[in-house]
Amino acid sequence: MSTMLDTILETKRDEVAARKAANSLSDVQALAMAQTPPRGFRAALDAKAASGYGLIAEVKKASPSRGLIRTDFNPVSHARDYQAGGAACLSVLTDLTYFQGHESYLVAARAAVTLPVIRKDFMVDPWQVLESRAIGADAILIIVAALEDAQMAEIEDAAIGLDMDVLVEVHDEAEMERALALQSRLIGVNNRNLKDFSVSFDRTYELVGRAPQGCTFVAESGLTSREDLDAMAERGVRCFLIGEALMRQADIEAATRAMVG
Ligand SMILES: O=C(O)c1ccccc1NCC(=O)[C@H](O)[C@H](O)COP(=O)(O)O
């Protein structure tokens, strides 16, 4: 039986094929080269985590599991609020079909702040890495469950070639082993099962001990309070990716500060 992740990936492959056909490689390359250099994503996270918590704050309008999250969605003001509240980095969802995201949200959010920004999307082709740089992204996401080993390596090589950071997302021990065969030492554990949307912090707790020395380890999804972060910190986790819990707040800046300030 096909899962939501399978469905998303099938759609993404079609969308990417259409975008590749509509945009010449040289045009996308020229746009990527015209961008200012990538802002150090992992470095910003490590710097905040050294004296507190490193937060990747997500600009997230909607999701397959929760539907519409924020009606008065405004990527520029959300990005500014996240920065003012003490986030280390931003994550911007650019998938339109399932998350109501858009590339223009990343462009606008990044221009409004000085924080590094990860393009949160489903990478299925190295061409998307170039496209991500062309819209200004500083980092990309590799979801291990979505790719074969050779595809992951190819996508990672494309990102490294553009001086971008790569967040490698895993959900279990087998995926962690595959992630560690890559070069990136920025590893995220998604507490959300992308097949059935169930959330368990046990995923993070099981895998934090598998992260090698010097690795930047990020707990992702389902985190709703400072207490959640403090409980994770007791087990050695200092970096977090949070979307919905912050996006639902009336005062996003204050909520971000309460979470990591
Ligand atoms: O959020 C979803 O419903 C989802 C469904 C299928 C694939 C990915 C999905 N989310 C992407 C993410 O990784 C989260 O947006 C991110 O970790 C933040 O999670 P949260 O704090 O729970 O919004």
The ligand as an SDF file (V2000), in Angstrom:
LIG
                    3D

 23 23  0  0  0  0  0  0  0  0999 V2000
    4.1730   17.9780    8.8410 O   0  0  0  0  0  0  0  0  0  0  0  0
    3.6750   17.0630    8.1910 C   0  0  0  0  0  0  0  0  0  0  0  0
    2.4720   16.7340    8.2660 O   0  0  0  0  0  0  0  0  0  0  0  0
    4.5020   16.2590    7.2220 C   0  0  0  0  0  0  0  0  0  0  0  0
    3.8990   15.2480    6.4940 C   0  0  0  0  0  0  0  0  0  0  0  0
    4.6300   14.5110    5.5640 C   0  0  0  0  0  0  0  0  0  0  0  0
    5.9500   14.8080    5.3560 C   0  0  0  0  0  0  0  0  0  0  0  0
    6.5610   15.8350    6.0750 C   0  0  0  0  0  0  0  0  0  0  0  0
    5.8480   16.5530    7.0010 C   0  0  0  0  0  0  0  0  0  0  0  0
    6.4090   17.5920    7.7050 N   0  0  0  0  0  0  0  0  0  0  0  0
    7.6940   18.1260    7.4290 C   0  0  0  0  0  0  0  0  0  0  0  0
    8.4780   18.3620    8.6490 C   0  0  0  0  0  0  0  0  0  0  0  0
    9.5470   17.8220    8.7530 O   0  0  0  0  0  0  0  0  0  0  0  0
    7.9230   19.2770    9.7060 C   0  0  0  0  0  0  0  0  0  0  0  0
    7.2980   20.3510    9.0720 O   0  0  0  0  0  0  0  0  0  0  0  0
    8.9690   19.8270   10.6690 C   0  0  0  0  0  0  0  0  0  0  0  0
    9.7350   18.8350   11.2520 O   0  0  0  0  0  0  0  0  0  0  0  0
    8.2520   20.6350   11.7690 C   0  0  0  0  0  0  0  0  0  0  0  0
    7.3280   19.8170   12.4380 O   0  0  0  0  0  0  0  0  0  0  0  0
    6.2430   20.4380   13.4410 P   0  0  0  0  0  0  0  0  0  0  0  0
    6.9940   21.2140   14.4930 O   0  0  0  0  0  0  0  0  0  0  0  0
    5.5370   19.2640   14.0170 O   0  0  0  0  0  0  0  0  0  0  0  0
    5.3670   21.3060   12.6300 O   0  0  0  0  0  0  0  0  0  0  0  0
  1  2  2  0
  2  3  1  0
  2  4  1  0
  4  5  1  0
  4  9  2  0
  5  6  2  0
  6  7  1  0
  7  8  2  0
  8  9  1  0
  9 10  1  0
 10 11  1  0
 11 12  1  0
 12 13  2  0
 12 14  1  0
 14 15  1  0
 14 16  1  0
 16 17  1  0
 16 18  1  0
 18 19  1  0
 19 20  1  0
 20 21  2  0
 20 22  1  0
 20 23  1  0
M  END
$$$$
